[in-house]
């Protein structure tokens, strides 16, 4: 069973990979996620592995779906 600490660590790592793919700087990620440059560098290397890539792709799909859901709701409400 995964504890809260492990879940938080995983969420931070996935967030780092996501923001790196979006082009955020190390400094921006450090400040917003509260991690070290070394952690970011490690995740940058790991983000090329299939597991991280799949996680980031899933996050991007959710983001895309949310954007379009909002657009559709605005259109329907008019």
C-alpha positions as CSV (number, residue, x, y, z in Angstrom):
1,X,0.0,0.0,0.0
2,X,1.3,3.5,-0.9
3,X,1.5,5.9,2.0
4,X,0.9,9.7,1.7
5,X,4.6,10.5,1.6
6,X,5.2,8.2,-1.3
7,X,2.2,9.5,-3.2
8,X,3.3,13.1,-2.7
9,X,6.8,12.2,-3.9
10,X,5.4,10.6,-7.0
11,X,3.1,13.5,-7.7
12,X,6.0,16.0,-7.4
13,X,8.1,13.9,-9.8
14,X,5.4,13.7,-12.3
15,X,4.7,17.4,-12.0
16,X,8.4,18.1,-12.6
17,X,8.4,16.0,-15.8
18,X,5.2,17.8,-17.0
19,X,6.6,21.3,-16.4
20,X,9.9,20.4,-18.0
21,X,8.1,19.3,-21.1
22,X,6.1,22.5,-21.1
23,X,9.4,24.4,-21.1
24,X,9.5,25.7,-17.5
25,X,12.9,26.7,-16.1
26,X,14.6,24.8,-13.3
27,X,14.3,28.0,-11.1
28,X,10.6,28.2,-11.8
29,X,10.1,24.5,-10.9
30,X,12.3,24.8,-7.8
31,X,10.3,27.7,-6.5
32,X,6.8,26.3,-7.3
33,X,7.2,22.7,-6.4
34,X,9.8,23.1,-3.7
35,X,12.4,20.7,-5.0
36,X,16.2,20.8,-5.6
37,X,18.0,21.3,-8.9
38,X,19.4,17.8,-8.4
39,X,15.9,16.3,-8.2
40,X,14.9,18.2,-11.3
41,X,17.9,17.0,-13.2
42,X,17.2,13.4,-12.1
43,X,13.6,13.6,-13.3
44,X,14.7,15.2,-16.6
45,X,16.7,12.0,-17.3
46,X,13.9,9.7,-16.0
47,X,11.2,11.6,-18.0
48,X,12.5,10.0,-21.2
49,X,11.6,6.5,-19.9
50,X,8.2,5.0,-21.0
51,X,6.6,5.2,-17.6
52,X,7.1,8.9,-17.0
53,X,6.3,9.6,-20.7
54,X,3.0,7.8,-20.3
55,X,2.2,9.7,-17.1
56,X,2.9,13.1,-18.7
57,X,0.9,12.1,-21.8
58,X,-2.1,11.2,-19.6
59,X,-1.8,14.6,-17.8
60,X,-1.7,16.4,-21.2
61,X,-4.8,14.4,-22.3
62,X,-6.7,15.5,-19.2
63,X,-5.6,19.1,-19.7
64,X,-6.9,19.0,-23.3
65,X,-10.2,17.4,-22.3
66,X,-10.7,20.0,-19.6
67,X,-10.1,22.9,-22.0
68,X,-12.5,21.5,-24.5
69,X,-15.1,20.6,-21.9
70,X,-15.1,24.3,-20.8
71,X,-15.4,25.5,-24.4
72,X,-18.3,23.2,-25.0
73,X,-20.1,24.3,-21.8
74,X,-19.7,28.0,-22.7
75,X,-21.1,27.3,-26.2
76,X,-24.1,25.4,-24.8
77,X,-24.9,28.1,-22.2
78,X,-25.2,30.8,-24.9
